[in-house]
Amino acid sequence: MLAARQLPISPANASRLFTKQTRLFSIDQCKADLTALKFPNIICRPSRHPSEHLCLTLQDAFPFAVDYLALRQHKRRLPFTHHLLHFHKVLPISHLLADGSDPDYWPGEPFVRRLWAGGSVRESRPGIQMVGPGLVLCTERITDVTMRGPPGDEKVFVHIERLIGRHFTMANNDRINPNVRRYRFTRIPSLSEDRILAFVRAPTGQTVASRKAIKAKHSPDYSTTLFLTKEHLFRYSALTLNDHKIHLSKSFCEAEGHPDLLVHGPLLLNIMAIALHAAGKKYGFRGLITEIDYRNLAPICVNTEFKVCVRVPDAVKQNRYVQESPNDEWTVWIEGPEGNMAVRATAKEEQEPIASKYMLRSQLSVPRNHLSDRLPRYI
């Protein structure tokens, strides 16, 4: 019998504590509960300092990190994927789960282990600016909850959408809690991110079950080997306000079946973005990568070498614009110590602004005629 669902109290999931009765886990009920959550808007003023701290932290392991930061600062844009260093929810320590993770996305027991499964990031012109007096809005919602896998080995996947933009205004106050202010975008968001979190059962053996080994089908045009230590993970956890114990406690990781601390999924995404820039610079590419779709296949542990590989489009290698070959994509992947793929992704250079699917009317909460003069192609 599956254990009862028990959630700690936090502003987002407090409304789910409507009953103390024990009930079995239901994916349909879980999806209804999670997709109905209303997360508070996050407003901040992005600065260059977190990006500088990250790039200096990675400089010894990946010298191109500082060069990547200089490229984006010259264009006054937040480095691609560095929005992950901003827009954090801060919860009291007592509201966190036993493993230190955020409870707002938790589907409930028996799925007690959280992993970063993948996602996508797309940035539109002119990106997230690092200068100017204006604040930046980040909205968040859970779009879908699915469960896959054979009985007894199911995995619950929680899909989260984040929209980030500078142009916004105050909307009507929350009807349930009038003290909570709501905001809406008035123009196309500067960045759209989809996150996929995987929740699995606690391991029953001493080690995590082996995963199917996947090898890269092509040889890379650019590759570099990295070696991260626990100090790198500590600094990244501090930058992102991440209390998840799989990045901080070796004894906790060993109890979970891992040999050592696990590298953050977002940190691997930041590293792949830097590798894409380094590969482009090798072939004289002067554009900007503004879109990436990635999947995490296996964890990477600290104190082990791993390789970041990039396959460059033929158009770039032949010094032609990628727009001449719209089907060409950058391919980037990370290989673990045994040469198996741990992360694989595809990326694209700067293209058209974010499409209408990222500007859902439910997200905007505004009539069509109110924005018709500003967004004729997207509403």
C-alpha positions in Angstrom: 0.0 0.0 0.0 1.3 3.4 -0.9 1.9 5.8 1.9 -0.4 8.7 2.6 0.4 12.1 1.1 1.8 14.5 3.6 3.0 18.0 2.7 4.8 20.6 4.8 3.1 24.0 5.0 4.3 26.7 2.6 2.5 29.6 1.0 2.0 27.7 -2.3 0.8 24.3 -1.0 -1.1 25.4 2.1 -4.4 25.2 0.2 -3.7 21.5 -0.5 -3.8 20.6 3.2 -7.6 20.4 3.1 -7.8 17.0 4.8 -5.9 15.0 7.3 -7.4 11.7 6.1 -5.1 9.0 4.7 -5.5 8.4 1.0 -3.7 6.5 -1.7 -1.5 8.3 -4.3 -3.5 9.2 -7.4 -1.8 10.7 -10.4 -5.0 12.4 -11.5 -5.5 14.0 -8.1 -1.9 14.9 -7.9 -2.0 16.6 -11.3 -5.2 18.5 -10.3 -3.6 19.7 -7.1 -0.3 20.8 -8.6 -1.6 22.5 -11.7 -4.0 24.5 -9.5 -1.3 26.0 -7.4 -0.8 29.8 -7.6 2.8 30.7 -7.1 3.8 34.2 -5.9 5.4 36.4 -8.5 9.1 36.9 -8.2 10.5 40.4 -8.9 14.1 41.3 -8.8 16.8 43.5 -10.4 19.3 41.2 -12.2 22.9 42.2 -11.8 26.3 41.1 -13.2 27.6 40.0 -9.8 26.1 36.4 -9.6 27.3 35.8 -13.2 30.8 37.0 -12.2 30.9 34.8 -9.2 29.9 31.8 -11.2 32.4 32.4 -14.0 35.2 33.0 -11.5 34.2 29.8 -9.7 34.5 27.8 -12.9 37.6 29.6 -14.2 40.0 27.0 -13.1 37.9 24.1 -14.4 36.8 25.9 -17.6 38.8 29.0 -18.6 36.3 30.0 -21.3 33.8 30.9 -18.5 35.3 34.4 -18.0 35.4 35.0 -21.8 31.8 34.0 -22.1 30.8 36.5 -19.4 32.7 39.3 -21.2 30.8 38.6 -24.4 27.4 39.0 -22.9 28.4 42.0 -20.7 29.6 43.8 -23.9 26.0 43.4 -25.3 24.5 44.3 -21.9 22.6 41.0 -21.7 22.5 38.6 -18.9 24.6 35.5 -20.0 22.4 32.8 -21.5 21.1 30.4 -18.9 22.4 32.7 -16.1 18.8 33.5 -15.2 19.1 30.4 -13.1 21.2 32.5 -10.7 18.3 34.8 -10.1 14.5 34.6 -9.3 14.7 32.3 -6.3 11.9 31.6 -3.9 13.1 31.8 -0.3 11.3 29.6 2.1 11.9 29.1 5.9 14.1 26.2 6.7 11.2 24.5 8.5 9.2 24.4 5.2 11.8 22.4 3.3 11.5 18.6 2.8 13.7 16.2 4.6 16.2 16.2 1.7 16.3 20.0 1.7 14.3 20.5 -1.5 11.4 22.8 -2.2 8.0 21.2 -1.3 5.9 23.2 -3.7 6.6 20.8 -6.6 6.5 17.6 -4.6 3.8 15.1 -5.8 3.7 13.3 -2.4 4.9 10.0 -1.0 6.2 7.5 -1.9 8.1 9.6 -4.5 10.6 11.1 -2.1 13.7 11.6 -4.3 13.9 14.6 -6.7 16.0 14.8 -9.8 16.5 17.5 -12.4 15.3 15.6 -15.6 15.7 18.3 -18.2 13.9 21.2 -19.8 14.4 24.0 -22.4 15.3 27.7 -22.4 14.5 30.2 -25.1 15.5 33.8 -25.1 14.1 36.5 -27.3 15.6 39.8 -28.3 17.0 41.7 -26.6 17.3 39.2 -23.7 17.4 40.1 -20.1 19.1 43.4 -19.7 21.6 43.9 -16.8 21.4 47.7 -16.9 18.6 50.2 -16.3 16.5 51.1 -13.3 13.6 48.7 -14.2 12.8 45.5 -12.3 12.2 42.1 -13.9 9.2 39.9 -13.3 9.3 36.1 -13.2 6.0 34.1 -13.2 5.8 30.4 -12.6 3.2 27.7 -13.0 3.0 23.9 -13.2 1.7 23.0 -16.6 1.6 19.2 -16.5 2.2 16.2 -14.2 2.8 12.7 -15.7 3.7 9.3 -14.4 5.7 6.7 -16.4 7.4 3.4 -15.7 6.3 -0.1 -14.7 4.4 -0.8 -11.5 6.7 -0.5 -8.5 9.2 1.6 -10.5 7.1 4.6 -11.5 8.5 8.1 -12.0 6.5 11.3 -11.6 7.5 14.1 -13.9 6.4 17.7 -13.0 6.6 20.2 -15.8 7.2 23.8 -14.7 6.9 26.9 -17.0 8.7 30.1 -16.1 8.3 33.4 -18.0 10.7 36.3 -17.4 10.4 39.8 -18.7 10.9 43.5 -17.9 7.7 44.9 -19.2 4.8 44.2 -16.8 2.2 45.9 -14.7 0.1 45.2 -11.7 -3.0 43.1 -12.2 -5.9 42.5 -9.8 -5.0 41.3 -6.4 -5.5 37.6 -5.5 -9.1 36.9 -4.7 -8.2 34.3 -2.1 -5.4 36.4 -0.4 -5.9 40.1 -1.1 -2.5 40.8 0.4 -0.8 39.0 -2.5 -0.1 41.2 -5.4 -0.4 39.8 -8.9 1.4 41.1 -12.0 1.0 40.5 -15.8 3.2 41.0 -18.8 2.5 43.8 -21.2 5.0 42.7 -23.8 6.6 39.5 -25.0 8.7 38.0 -22.2 12.4 38.1 -22.6 12.9 34.5 -21.7 10.8 31.3 -21.4 12.0 28.3 -19.5 10.4 24.8 -19.2 11.7 22.7 -16.3 11.1 19.0 -15.8 11.6 17.6 -12.3 11.5 13.8 -11.8 10.4 12.3 -8.6 11.2 8.6 -7.9 10.9 6.2 -5.0 13.6 5.7 -2.4 16.2 3.1 -3.4 15.8 -0.3 -1.9 19.3 -1.6 -2.5 22.8 -0.2 -1.7 23.3 1.4 -5.0 21.1 3.1 -7.6 20.0 0.8 -10.4 22.2 0.8 -13.4 21.0 2.9 -16.4 21.2 2.0 -20.1 24.4 3.2 -21.5 24.1 5.6 -24.4 27.0 6.5 -26.6 27.3 9.6 -28.9 26.6 8.9 -32.5 29.0 11.5 -33.8 32.5 12.7 -33.0 32.6 16.3 -31.5 34.0 19.3 -33.3 34.9 20.7 -29.9 35.4 19.0 -26.5 36.9 19.8 -23.1 37.4 17.8 -19.9 36.3 19.2 -16.6 36.8 18.2 -13.0 34.6 19.6 -10.3 35.0 19.4 -6.6 32.7 19.8 -3.6 33.8 23.4 -3.4 32.3 24.1 -6.8 29.0 22.6 -5.7 29.0 24.5 -2.4 29.4 27.8 -4.2 26.7 27.0 -6.8 24.3 25.9 -4.0 25.0 29.3 -2.3 24.5 31.2 -5.5 21.1 29.5 -6.3 19.9 29.1 -2.7 19.7 25.4 -3.2 19.6 23.3 0.0 19.2 19.9 -1.7 21.4 17.5 0.3 22.5 15.5 -2.8 24.8 18.5 -3.6 26.0 19.1 0.0 26.1 15.9 2.1 28.2 12.9 1.0 26.7 10.7 3.7 23.2 11.5 2.4 24.3 10.7 -1.2 25.7 7.3 0.0 22.4 6.5 1.7 20.7 7.3 -1.6 23.0 4.9 -3.4 25.4 7.4 -5.0 29.1 7.2 -4.5 29.6 11.0 -4.0 27.9 14.4 -4.3 25.9 15.0 -7.5 26.6 18.0 -9.7 23.6 20.3 -10.1 21.5 19.9 -13.2 21.4 23.7 -13.7 25.1 23.9 -13.3 25.6 21.4 -16.1 23.3 23.5 -18.2 25.4 26.6 -17.5 28.5 24.6 -18.5 27.0 23.5 -21.8 26.2 27.1 -22.6 29.8 28.1 -22.1 30.9 25.1 -24.2 28.7 26.3 -27.0 30.3 29.7 -26.9 33.8 28.2 -26.9 33.0 25.9 -29.9 31.5 28.9 -31.8 34.6 31.0 -31.1 36.8 28.2 -32.5 35.1 28.5 -35.8 34.7 32.3 -35.8 31.0 32.3 -34.9 30.0 35.8 -33.7 26.3 35.2 -33.0 24.6 34.2 -29.8 23.0 30.9 -28.7 19.5 31.8 -27.4 17.7 28.4 -27.4 18.5 25.0 -25.9 16.6 21.8 -25.2 18.3 19.3 -23.0 17.7 16.0 -21.2 19.6 14.6 -18.2 20.3 10.9 -18.7 22.6 10.0 -15.8 24.1 11.9 -12.8 27.6 13.3 -12.7 29.5 13.0 -9.4 32.2 15.3 -8.1 35.9 14.3 -8.1 35.4 12.6 -11.4 36.4 13.8 -14.9 33.7 14.4 -17.5 33.8 15.6 -21.0 31.7 18.4 -22.6 31.3 17.9 -26.4 29.9 20.1 -29.1 29.0 19.4 -32.7 28.9 22.6 -34.7 26.5 23.1 -37.7 28.1 22.9 -41.1 26.9 26.4 -41.9 29.1 27.7 -39.0 32.1 25.7 -40.0 31.8 27.0 -43.6 31.4 30.6 -42.3 27.8 30.9 -43.5 24.9 32.2 -41.5 22.9 29.6 -39.8 19.7 31.2 -41.2 20.7 29.9 -44.6 20.3 26.4 -43.2 17.4 26.7 -40.7 17.3 22.9 -40.0 20.9 23.0 -38.7 21.2 22.7 -35.0 24.1 22.8 -32.5 24.4 19.5 -30.6 26.0 19.4 -27.2 26.4 16.6 -24.8 28.2 15.6 -21.6 30.0 12.2 -21.3 30.6 10.6 -17.9 33.8 8.9 -16.8 33.0 5.8 -18.8 32.2 7.7 -22.0 28.4 7.3 -21.7 26.2 10.3 -22.3 25.0 11.9 -19.1 23.3 14.9 -20.7 22.3 15.6 -24.3 21.0 18.8 -25.8 20.3 20.7 -29.0 20.7 24.4 -29.4 19.9 27.2 -31.9 21.3 30.7 -32.4 19.3 33.9 -32.2 16.1 33.6 -34.2 12.6 35.2 -34.0 11.0 36.4 -30.7 9.3 33.9 -28.5 6.2 32.4 -30.2 2.7 32.7 -29.1 2.7 29.4 -27.2 4.7 31.2 -24.5 2.1 34.0 -24.2 -0.9 32.1 -22.9 -3.9 34.2 -22.3 -4.4 32.6 -18.9 -0.9 33.8 -18.0 -1.5 37.3 -19.2 -5.0 37.6 -17.6 -5.8 40.5 -20.0 -8.3 41.0 -22.8 -7.3 40.8 -26.4 -8.1 44.5 -27.2 -5.9 45.7 -24.4 -2.7 44.4 -26.1 -3.8 44.4 -29.7 -1.7 47.5 -30.5 1.4 46.0 -28.9 1.2 42.3 -29.7 -0.6 42.0 -33.0 1.2 38.8 -34.0 1.1 37.0 -30.7 -2.4 37.4 -29.3 
